[in-house]
Amino acid sequence: MKILVCISSVPDTTAKINFTADGKSFDKNGVQFVINPHDEFSLNKAVELQEKQGATVTILTVGDATVDPVMRKALAIGANDGIRIDADARDDFFVATQIAKAAKEGGFDLVLTGKESIDYNGGAVPGLVAAMLDYGFVNGCIGLEIEGSSAKAVREIDGGKETVEVTLPAVIAGQKGLVDEAALRIPNMRGIMQARTKQINVVAPEATETKVEVVGYEKPAERGNVTLIDKDNVAELVRLLHEEAKVI
């Protein structure tokens, strides 16, 4: 079985976010980048299938050379090799087009992604990839078992869980719970050394139109001053909520 795992390089959740002076792009200076957490669960599941069923695991990222350290970490976790589409990840449609092309040309049986990236939170790429390939699609997956050409997936739904079966090839978008959080792999020295010799194939992007243009970014307004109200002064609390906060 051949598995393609799509990973994004995203800012660490503790990073301080800034934009360039013109407000049209993200300022990467001083920012630590990591594997998108949702993608990391999918990657760990792929490595688990690699160990149990002899699957081969290829990672794919759309980005320039600055994403290579994140790709090397994914290789150190256990992926066999990598593909880097040498282009800026401009929008969901562009990224999905690149993934779909690589998945089709590589003959992958299973495409694993995260349900969304934590930087833009668009969540559109997995579904777009499945539609472009005409593959079955399961989103928000928190459990996955593969048997032959069939995948049994557990996904979260409002108020519970749903178990579905899908015929391979398929696209599965994972999230926290796909593997036990305590079982997430941290690259050890052996894995890091092996990752240095694993191949990352850099390929030119598929030409496609840009459907989204960034007009500008801005930070949310800073939090205002906090007014403390005595727990017994309910009347004053109600007055402030009504007259100042205007929420009641």
Salt bridges, closest charged atoms under 4 A:
GLU48 OE2 - LYS45 NZ 2.85
GLU48 OE2 - LYS52 NZ 3.53
GLU51 OE2 - ARG185 NH1 2.85
ASP68 OD1 - ARG84 NE 3.06
ASP86 OD1 - ARG84 NH1 2.96
GLU105 OE2 - LYS101 NZ 3.02
GLU162 OE1 - ARG155 NH2 2.72
GLU181 OE1 - LYS176 NZ 3.37
GLU206 OE1 - LYS101 NZ 3.98
GLU209 OE2 - LYS211 NZ 3.20
GLU236 OE2 - ARG239 NH2 2.80
GLU243 OE1 - ARG239 NH1 2.88
